[in-house]
Amino acid sequence: RRYVAYGIGRIAEIVADAYPNPAEKLLEVMDELKNPDFLVYAIWALGELRAVEAVDVITKFVDGDSTARFYDGEGIKVVRIGDMARRVLESLITSKHPV
């Protein structure tokens, strides 16, 4: 499932307006799965989708200490879920309220 989340994030511009809404589907599955590897990719994908509707859910992970392996386009890195959540939230808030 983490690879599905990764794929959604990689093609975010193409699928952002798809039906069913990929952000809604990710949010549904995030509620069910607690796997850190999936969650870090799902949070990242929501950021790539510019899913401002996900801010409340992503905020729940800001203090997360769990780590996951994440491919960042250059290589596999170990990432804290909280760090990814903060990065995505900052990006979403900035895009929601451009300076």
Number of C-alpha atoms within 10 A of each C-alpha: 14 16 12 14 22 21 14 24 25 16 13 20 13 11 16 19 12 11 8 10 11 21 28 15 11 21 18 11 14 17 10 8 11 10 13 19 19 23 28 26 27 27 32 26 25 29 25 21 22 23 20 18 13 18 19 10 14 25 15 11 20 18 13 15 13 16 18 19 16 19 13 10 8 6 8 11 13 11 19 20 25 21 18 22 26 17 15 25 25 14 15 22 13 11 13 12 7 7 5
